[in-house]
Amino acid sequence: MKIRVLLVDDERLARRGLELRLAAATDVEVVGECANGRDAIAQIASLAPDAVFLDIQMPGLTGLDVVAHLPQDAMPIIIFVTAYDRYAIDAFEARALDYLLKPVDDDRLTQTLERVRLAVRARDTLGRHERMLALLADVTGAGELDPETLLERVTGPNRRYPEMLTIRTGRDLLRIPCTDIDWIDAAGDYMCVHAAGETHVLRATMKQLESELDPEVFQRIHRSAMVNLSRVRKLRPHSNGEYFLTLDNGQELKLSRGHRDKVELLLQRRNRPVS
């Protein structure tokens, strides 16, 4: 029995490219394709596909709008296809949803298809519907979603923060354990992530990283830097009211007056002895 798939993307070439790649999977059948959200809702109702590869950012109804219009008993497996960077991706992962990042990577598509196969066998329709509703509740009212807006909506006391920070290097994805990160500083439009004695560069903003990383662990220490609080060994006052932080590896970083109180409070809450 083949897995019946619907493709939804306003870009014809994107649909065609995905269709060609899916053709290599002998147990997958593309039963239809749509260029907008309204057609997608109608096609899901008429074709009842097992899975939908759903673009998020489309004119008119977005991919999330489409999900919001689907009844519980007609909820297929949703694989979001997105041009967003890793910040929105981590938000989707926190809700246990699958995704594909444009341009679609072959290995990542293989992983996605395996998850689809497992889900089809499990037929966990109710569970998928509840997870979708949870995501929609988080982003209700966001309008045209962007990575920063989405992350700001996916917050709260029970938020799960990612254990890995993903950095794209060419066609490869480098996954760095967040526990390995010592500190992060800005360099123009890029961020330098210092971890385990190495420096990795990614295109991001400080605001985006603040939204993504656990604030109980990572805190801004001045306008262009944040630190892993578990790495702080010593606070040294400076004559102008600023402080210097000394990390476990000996690195010294400036702590501005505007961030001093919050950093000190969080260090106390973590029971991290500093001198």
N, C-alpha and C positions, 0 to 999 in steps of 0.2 A: 504493500500500500504506500503510495507516494504522499509526501507532505505538500499540501496545496498552498501556494504562496501568492500574495498580492503585493505588487510594487507601487508605492505612492511617492512621487517626487515631481515637482514642477519643472525640473530640467530633464528633457528627453534623453540627452546623452548619459545622464546619471542613471536613468532607468535602464537604458540599453546596456551600459557597462555592467550593471549588477545582474541583468538577465543573462548576459554571456557567461559571467562567472558562475552563476547558479546552475547553468546548463551542464557544468562538469559534475554536479552531484546527481547521481542516477536516481536517488530517492526523492528528489525535489521536482515539483512541477509548477511553473509560473502560470497561474490561471487567469491573470489579468493585470492591468496597470492603470494608474490614474495620475492625472496631472494636478489635481487640486483636492482639497479636503471634502467638499460636498460630494464629488463623485466617489471618493473613498468610502464615505459612510454608506452610500447606496450600493456600492459593489460589495462591501463587507456583508451587508444584509442579504444580497442576492446570491453571492458566491459562497459565503460561509467558509472563507479560507482558514487553514490551520494557523498561518502566520502572516503578519503584515510587516514589510519593511517600509517604515513610515518616516518620511522627511519631516523635520520639525518646523523649519522656517519656510512657510509657503504663503503666497498672497491669499488674502481672504482668511479661510480657516487654517490655523496652524495644526501641526501634528497633535499637539496637546488638546486643541479644540476637538479634533476628530475623536480622540479617546473619550473626551467628556460626553460625547453624543452616543457612545456605544452602550447598549443595554447589557446587563450582567450576563444574560444567557447567550450573548453574541460576541463575547470578548475573546478575540483570537490572541495568539502570542504576538506581542508588539516588540519589534526591534527598531529602535530609533536610529535613523540615519541623520547625522549631524555634521555641520561644518564647524561647530563650536570646538574650542580647545579643551584641554584636559580638565578645566575647572568645572564646566557643566557636566563633563563625563563622570567625574567623581560624584557629583550630586545624583546622577542616574544610578551609579553603582551602589550608592548608599541605600537606594530603594530596591535593590536587587532586580533592576531592569537591564535588559541587554541593549547594546548600541553598536553602531559602526561609525567610525570617524572618516569623513571624506578627506582625501581620496581613500577609497576602501583598500585595506591591506589584505592580501590573499590569506595569510596565516590567521589574521583576526576573523576573517569571514569563515574560515574552517572551524574556529572555536565557537563562533556564533551558531553555526549550523549544528554542531554537536549539542549545544544547549537546547536548541529548538527540538532536536530529536528526543532528548530526554524529557522535555516539557510535553511534547505530543504524547509520549507514552504515559506520562503521569496524568495528563488531562486535568491539570489543576486549575480549572477555569475560575472558580470562586477565589482562590488565592491570588491569581493574577489580577482579577478585578479589584480586590481590596488594595493591592499594592498600587494599582493605577489611581484609585481614588485618593490614596494617601499622597501621592505625588501631586495630583491635581489640587488637592486641598492646600498644599504648600505654595503653589504658584498661582492660585486664583487671583485674578486682577492684575497680573503682571503685564498683560498686553503683549507687545512685541518683545519677546524674551531675549535677553543677552546673557552671557555667562555670569556677569556680576549680579544682575537682578535675580537670576535663578538661585544663585548661592545665597543671596540675602534672604530669600524666601524659605530655603531649606535649612532652617535653624530651629533652635529650641533646646530644652533641657535633655532630650533624648537623642539629640543628633549624634550620628556616628561619624567621626572624623577618619579620613583615610589613613591607613598605616603606611602607605607608600606614596611617594611623590614621583609622578611620571614626567620625564623630560624627553621631548622628541629631538633626536639627533639624526638629521637626514631622514631616511626611511625607517630608522630604528627607534624603538622606545626604550629608554633607560628608566628602570624603576628603582628608586632609592628609598630605603626604609627611613621613615621620618625620625626614628630614634637615632639614626646616624648623623643627622644634620646638627651642626654646631651653631652656625649663624648664617644669615642671608643679608646681602646688601645689594642696593640698586646701582646699575651702571647704565644710565640713559634709559633706553626702552627695554633693557634686559635686566634680569636678576641673576646674581652670582650666588649659587648655593654651595656653601662650604661644608663638606661632609666627609668624615673618615680620611682626612688628610688630602682630599681632592676638591677641586672647584669645578662645578658644572654650571653652564650658562643656559638660561631659558628666557623666552620672550614672555613677559608678564609684567604686572604692576604690583606694587606693594599692597595695594588695597585688595587685589585678587588673592594674593597669598594669605593675607590676614583673614579673609573670608573662608579660605580652604583649610587652614591649619588650626589645630586645637589651641584656643587662646589660653588655656590653662598651662600649656607647654611653651608656645611660641608667642613672644610679645615684642611689639615695636619698642625700640630703645631710643631712636630718634627718627627724623623724617625719612631717612633712606636705609634703615637697617632694622632687623629684628633678630632675636636671639632665642635659642633653646634654653629655657630657664634651668633645666637640669644640668646644664654645662657650666653654670656660673659658680665660681669658687670664691670670689672676693669682690667687695665693693670698695673703691678707693675714692674719697672726696677730692674735688678739684677746687681751686680758689674761687672760681666764678660761680659756684653753686652747682656745677655739673659733677657727675661721678664718672669713674671709669670702672668697667666690669672686667674682671680677669676670668677667663674660661679655664677649664681643666687642661687644655692644651697649651696654655700660656698666652693665648691671644688676648690682647687688651682692646676693649671697645668702649666708645664714649656713650654715656647714658645722659640724655638731656634732662633738664629740670622738669619739662612738661610731662615726661613719662616716668619720672623717678618714683613717685608715690605708688603708682599701680604696680610697677615691677617689684618694689620692695614688699608690697602686700602679698603678691602672688608667690614670691620667694618664701615668705613666712608660712603661707598656707601649704606649700610643698615641703615644709620642714627641711629646707635646704640650708645647712649652716654656712653663713657667709661672714666674713670679717671685714 
